[in-house]
Amino acid sequence: MFNSKSKQAKKTIEGLFNELQMNLSNNYKDLAHDAKKEISFKLEEYYKKGDIKEKDYLNFKKKLDEYENKMVGYHH
């Protein structure tokens, strides 16, 4: 059961990263910021519930930090 939850959680996070990238590519600033917030929220939620392992959490967190650095000054 844990493995199934873990796979689903990772799939959800990866989908949100795809959404973030798509919004950045299309210059949808507000939607990109919303996707970034959603990733951060879900990532913390899944980690606290134990749905993702620490290794995966740290990898996703690093990826999110990279996007945050790219998005510095990315607002109206």
N, C-alpha and C positions, 0 to 999 in steps of 0.2 A: 504494500500500500504506500509506504514512504517513497519508494522509487517512482511510483505513478504520480504522486504529488510533486515530487522533485522535477520530473520531466515536464509536467504541466506548468509549474512555476517558471522554469527556465524558458519554456516556449512563450509564455506570456511576456516575460521581460524582453526576450529577443524580438518579439513582435512590436513591442513598444519602441525598441531601438530602431527598428525598420521604419516605424511611423515617424520618429524623430528625424531620421536621415531624409526621408521623403519630404517632410515639411521644410527642412533646411535647403534641400535641393530646389524646391519650388518657391523659396523665399517667403514662406508663410511664417512670419516671426512669432505671432501670438500662438499659433498652433504648435510651433516648435518648443516654445517655452512651456506650454501646457503638457506636452509629451514628456519633456524633461522632468517636470514636477511629478507626473504620474509614475515615471520610472523610479524616481527617488522614493516615492511613497510605497510603491509595490515592493521594491527591493528591500526596504526596511521591514515591511510587514512580513514578507516571506521568510526573511532571515530570523526574525524574532519568533515566528511560529515553527521554525525548524524545517520549512519546506525546501530550503536550499542550503547547501553545505557552505562552510566558511570559505573554502577555496573558490567556489562559484561566486559567492557574494563579493569577495575581494576582486575577482576578475571583472565582474559587472561594475563594481564601484570605480575601478580604475578607468574603464571605458566611459562611464558617465562623467568622471572628472575631465577626461580628454575632450568630451563634447562641451562641457562647461567652459573650458579654456577657449575652445573655438568660438563660443557664443558670447565672449566678453564684448560688451559694447553693441550687442546685437538686439537693439530695440528701436522703437520709433523715435 
